């Protein structure tokens, strides 16, 4: 088994029995998860070390090395740096797969902004609050939408899935949103159904009527809207009576379900509400086979998380798909026959 990282790189990864993945590829690079939760990204390889990696695998190997580096700190005057970074194209998008739990079919991708500056990553937890504080969130969301419109048509047909984009409440309510999205989609030849919106939790909804009208207008235009990051005992539960397509359960909520009967009871209540209102439910943070089994047992519709796939560059998605179909959770997984290599 080959180590795809360069000698001396401290990139944690996994080596799996290649016959358990596929007998047809001489080497495979996948984005799976270590049950310990310690693996940043995962390499799965049957390469003998002499064969050059295809370009898409080289790209993902480069992502691994970048991810292994410590996150870069915010630069001085971060708002100005972020504004300049957007102008210079430093903001990119990674796509995290979302799958249907009942048959494991990929159904959606979530677009996640990444800031790559001076060959290092500034984590979203650092720069998204800056964008919110200094009024740059609309510009950031618009840039992510443009990236999606550029990336999606180039993917293989099996991966031209709807893509969800996170939006703040002011942007979702803005009269400028729909014209901007329609222009962007038209240039890329995308249908409205390709672009899904997720309402983030950072803003309190003061005018439910305005939000209802916005959701109805977006639905009429062909877009779906999800309520993001619903936590346990979330005060936003009252919003679920509005015409959202569905909602996403917060990672901490999902992780608690495997051990906490109260969390499972609350999840069942939310599922009953969703079924009664024709809404879909997405479990975020599905990070192990055990959590996957819990989510499946509760009848939750969709799942995303490290046990499904980590955020990936678009060129790596075609590598992820056959690996997921061959050995994701409920197929025995790669967990059962993998060992961690440092």
N, C-alpha and C positions, 0 to 999 in steps of 0.2 A: 504494500500500500504506500502511496506516495504522499509526501507532505507538500502541498501546493504553495505554502508560504515560503518565502526566501529563507535560507538558513539564518538563524539568529532572530527571526521575527517571533515575538511572543504572542502568536495568534492562536488562541484555543480553538480546537476544532474536533470533529469526530471522524473516525474512519469506520466505514460499515462494510459488511460482506457485500460485494457488488452483485452477487447472484440474487440477493434479496431485493435488489433495486431493479435491475434490468440486465439481461445478458447481452444486450445489443450495443451498449455504449462502452468504449474503452476507458472513458473517464466521465465522471458526473460531478457537478458541483451543485449542491442543494442548499437551501436555507431552512434547515430544520432546527430542532431545539434539543438541548441537553436537559435531561430530567432534573439535574441539579440546579438548573437555572443560571449556571455560571458562564455558559458559552455565549460569547458576543454574537458570533455568526458561526455557521457550520460548514465545513468542507466534507464532502463525501466523495471518495476517489478510489478508482481501481486503476489509476494510471501507474505505469512502471517508472515514471520519472523522466523518461526520454522523449515522450510524445508531446509536441507543442499543444497547448490548450487552444481550442477554438476561440475566436474573438469574444463571444458572449461570456465564456468562462473566464477569460483573462480579465474582462471588465469586472466580473463579480469578485475575482481574486483581489483586484485592486481595491474594491469596496471593502473587502475584509481587512486589508492592511490599513486602510484609512480608518475603519471603525475601531481598530485595535489601539489607535493613538488616543492619548488623553484629549477630551474635548477642549477646543480652544476657548479662552475667555472672551468676553465681550470686549471689543476695541474701545479706546477712548472716544467720547462723543458717539455713543452707539446708535442713536437715531440717525445722525448724519451718515455714519458708516453703513447702516442698513439701507438708507435711501440710495446711497452710491452703489451698494452691492446689488440692489435690484436693477439699477440702471446698467450695471456691467454684466448682468446675467449670472451673478453668483448664487442666486436662489434657484434651486432645482427641485424636482419632485421625485419621491420614491412611492411605490405602490404596494400597499399591503392587501393580500388577497382575502376575500370573504367567501365562505363556502356554505352551501346548504347542508345542514346536519343530516338530514334523512338519507341522502344519497352521495354526499361529499362533493357534489358538482360545484365548480366555481360559479358564483353568481354576480360578484361585484368586486371592485377594487376601491380602496380608499387612498386618495391622493394626499400625501403628507409633505409639507414644505421642508426643505433642508438648505442650510446656508453653508456653503463651502467657501472658505476664505483662506488664502495663502496656504493651500494644501492641508487644511485642517477643517474639521466640522465644528460649527457653533451649534449646540443643541437647540431644538425648538423651545424647550422650557426656558431658555435664556432670551431668545430673540422675539418670540411671539408676544410676551408681555411688553417688550419695547415697542413693537408695532401697535399694540393696543393703546399704550400710554401716549404715544406721539402721533396718533391719527394716521398710521401707515397700514392698518389692517386691511382696509379696502383695497389698497394698491397691491398688498401681498396676495390677497385672495384672487384679484384679477390676474396676477402673474401666474399663480398656480393654475387657474382656469385656462390660460393660454398655453401653458405647458401640457396640460391634459389634452387639449385640442390638437396639439402638435404630435404628441406621443401615441395617442390611441389609434389613429388610422394606420400606423406602421406596425402594429402588433399582428400576430397571426390571428386568423378569424376566430379561433376558439377562445382567444383572450380579449377580443374587442367587447368587453363587458361594460356595463354602466360603471361610471366612476363617481364616487362621492367626494365633494369638496366642502371643507369646513367654512362656515360663514358666521360672522357675528350677527347679533340681532339688528343693529342699525343697517348693516349692508343688506340683510335679507329683506328688511322693510323698505329699502331705498327704491324709489321709482326708476333709478338708473340701472338696477341689477338686470332686469329682464332684457332690455335693449342691448346691454353689453354682452350678456351671455348669448343672445341670438346672433349678434354679429360674429362673435368668436366661433360659434358652432357652424354658422353658415360658411365661413371661410374654410373650415376644416372638413366640411361635408358631413357633419355629425347631426344625428337626430336629437331632439330635445330629451328623449328618454335615455340617452347616453350620459347625461349630466344630472347627478343627484346632489342635493344639498343637505348638509348636516348643520342644524342650529346648535352652536356651542352654548356652554352653560355659563359664560362669563357675564351675561347681562340679565337683569331681572325684567320680566315682561310686565310693563305697566298698562298697556292697552291691548287686551285680548281680542277686541273686535278688529283692530288694525292687523294683528297677526293672522286672525282667521281670514280676512279678506286677502292678505298676501298669499297664504297657503292655497286658497281657492284659485287665485290668479295664476300661480305657478303650476298648479295641477292642471288647469285648463290649457296651459301652454305645453304640457307634456312632461313637466319635471316632477320628480318625487322629492319630498322633504322628510328627513328623519330628525327626531329629537335626540341629541347626542348625550352620552355619559349620564344616564339616569342612575342615581345612586340609591342606596337603601334609605327609606323614609325621606325621599327627595320631595322638597316643597313644590317642585315643578310637576308633580304627578297630575295636578289639575289640568295641565296643558294637554294631557293625552286625550281629552275630549274634543280637542281641535282636530281639523282634518290632516293630521300628519300621516304619511304613509306607514310609519312605524317608529320604533325607538331603539336605542342601543343601551345595553346595560353596562354600567361602569365596571372597569377591570377589577377593582377591589370587591365589588358586589359579586361578580362572577367567581372570583377566587375563593370567596367565603362559602360558596354554595356546597362545596364538596364536604365540608365539616360542620356547617352550621345549619341546623334544622330550621331556624328562624329565617335565614336567608332563602332557603328553598321554599318555605311557605310563602314568603313575600313574592318570590319569582312566580310561583303558581298563580297567585292573585293577578299579577301583571299579565301572565299568559292568558288568563280568562278574559281580562279586559281587551287584550289585543285580538283574540279570536272573535269576540263580540263586535269589535269595530273594524274588522278586516285589516288589521295592522300586522306588519312583520316585526319580529323581535330579533335583534342581533346581540349575541354575547361577545363582548370584548375581553381580551386578556385570557383567552383559552391557551394556556401555556404548557399543558401536560395531557397525557392520555386520560388521567383520572378526572381532570376538569372536563375534558371532552365527554366522557361517559356520563358525568353528572348533567351536563347541558343537554345531552341527547335524551337522558331519562326524564327531564323536565319538559321535553317537547319543544324546546326553543328552536326557532326556525334556522337561524344563520349563526355562524361562528367565525371569529377572527382572533388572531393571536399567534404567539411564537410557535405553538404546536401545529399551526396551519402554514404559516409563512411569515417571515419578517418583512419589513419594508424593503422593497427591491427596486433597483433601476430597471427601466422598461426592457432593456435588452436581456435581463436575467429572468424575466417572467416565463419565457418559453422553456427555460431550464427547470424552473420550479414545477411546472405543471405535470410532466410525466412522473417526477419523483413523488409528488403529492398523491397522484392517482395510484402509484405502485405501493407506497408504504406509509401513508399518513395514518393518523389515529383510526382505530377500528379495523385496520388491516394488519394488526400486529405491530405496526409502526417500526421505525428504525430504532426506537428506544430499546427494544428487546435484544438486539444483537450488536449494539454499537458500544465502543469504548472511547472515552475521552483521551485525547492525545495533546500534550502541551509542548 
